[in-house]
Amino acid sequence: MFADVIDYLQLVCQIGGTDLHLSSGVPPMVRVNGILQPLTEEILSPQNCRELVLGALKETQRARLEHEWELDFAIDVENLGRFRGTAWYVMGNVEAALRYIPHVIPDLPNLGHGPTVENMCRKEHGLILVAGTSGSGKTTTQASMIQKISLERAASIVSIEDPVEYRFEHNRGVVQQRQVGADTQSFVHALRSALRADADVIVIGEMRDLETMRIAITAAETGHLVIGTLHTTDAPSSVARILDAFPEDVQDYISSQLAHSLIGVVCQHLLPRRDEPGRVLASEVMLNNTGIAACIRQRRFSQLSGLIQIGGGEGMHTIDDSLAHLMRLGFINLDDAIGRCRDKNVMVQVARELQHAAAASSR
């Protein structure tokens, strides 16, 4: 049994893992290339787990965990790096998961994003939504956007996070990172403060509730560039998710605001690579134009995917376009593509084309 959680985190980094899970009744688990597997053979008892988790927390954090029964936090480990953690109670036991945050923020092309996403960052005002499920790399994409903006223009950037993950240097722009629970009481409080603090860019770690969404849309409409994340699986559902958060009697007004202020949506997934160890980004990118704004205003979300598909000349692409491209490059297999696609038949057709091409080249 290792002495503390840092010993486990060192082992996670040594084997190239991204996440450490500490749960009672099972060994410590590590996620490597998206796959969860045992880190060691020992089984953690409830007492082991509790001591490991509480040993990683400050006294104030322990008190908050015991009071609220769950806690988001971050820790810095000397000579190792920074980790984002979530601790909670499970059947009366304290358990946790911790994710490694690299020192170096990758740029957008290295993540797998194209010029369209880079160009979004050059907008002076409006709303950019970065969407995806947990573990899909939303935070990293958002951090890469912040870094790009800071390097390219002298902007005042306020980032509201829970907790603070990547750490930014001041470049041409000034980046102020505020942590919910430590620097501000809530996302809503910090958003209101940012509107009064001469912020050019407002970054929201997660758009969780109606009031956060309302202020974010208003800020985007009144001259700020707002970048927020959502837990959604594609561009149409991202727009629907925001509007559905509001009462029906104000949805017409909110849809009009959103149609006017939205720059675009970047929705992403991380898939295991078939050609080498690691994962690769598949994405859907929607840019706001006249047709898409009309669909948002009239809440015709089912038509958005078709408009994305015909918007390729403007820099848009559907998730199916992205998956098909990755299959043709040999980066992903058919089963993983089908698990993320909108139209299974498209993926099957691409697989057949690849099979025919391989058969023809072998003759």
URBELDA-V801737 format. One line per field, one symbol per residue. phi: phi as a letter, one per 40 degrees, with the letter a starting at -180 (. if undefined). psi: psi as a letter, one per 30 degrees, with the letter a starting at -180 (. if undefined). burial: I if it has 16 or more other C-alpha atoms within 10 Angstrom, else O. A space follows every 10 residues. Layout:
phi=???
psi=???
burial=???
This chain:
phi=.ccacccccc cdcccgcbbb bbbcgbcdbb bbfgbcaccb cccccdcdcc ccccccbccc cccccccbga ababbbbdgb ibbcbbbacb fgbcbabbbc bccccccccc chcccdcccd ccccahbbbb biccgcgdcc cccccdcccc ccacbcbbbb baccbcbbcc bcbbbbbbbc gbbacadcdc ccccccbgcc bbbbdaccbd cccccccccc cbhbcbbbbb cbbacdcccc dcccccddcb cccccccccc cccibbbbbb bccccachbb cbabbbbcbd ccccccccfc cccccccccc cdcchcaccc dccccccccg cbcccccccb ccbdcccccc cccccccccc ccc
psi=klelfeeeee eeeegglfkk kjkkfllkkk kkhfkklkel fkkkleeeee eeefffllee eeeeefefgl kklkkkkkge akkklkklkj hfkkllkkkk jlekjlleef fglafeeefe ffkelakkkj lllkgfgeee eeeeeeeeee fflikjkkkj ljakdkkklk belkjjkkkk fefleleeee eeeeffghke kkkjekjele eeeeeeeeee fgglkkjllk ilfleefeee eeefflkefg eeeeeeeeee fkelkjklkk kkkfflkalk kklkkkkkae eeeeeeeghi fffeeeeeeg geffglllee eeeeeeeffg elleeeeeff lejeeeeeee eeeeeeeeee ff.
burial=OOOIIIOIIO OIIOOOIIII IIIIOOIIII IIIIOOOOIO OOIIOIOIII IIIIOIIOOO IIOOIOOOOI IIIIIOOOOO OIIIIIIIIO OOOIIIIIII IIOOIOIIOO OOIOOIIIOI IOOOIIIIII IIIOOIIIII IIIIIIIIII IOOOIIIIII IIIIIIIIOO IOIIIIIIII IOOIOIIIOI IOOIIOOOII IIIIIIIIOI OIIIOIIIII IOOIIIIIII IIIIIIIIII OIIOOIOOOO IIOIIIIIII IIIIIIIIII IIIOOOOOII IIIIIIIIIO OIIIIIIOIO IOOIIOIIIO IOOOOIIIII IIIIOIIOOO IIIOOIIIOI IIOOOIIIOI IOOIOOOOOO OOO
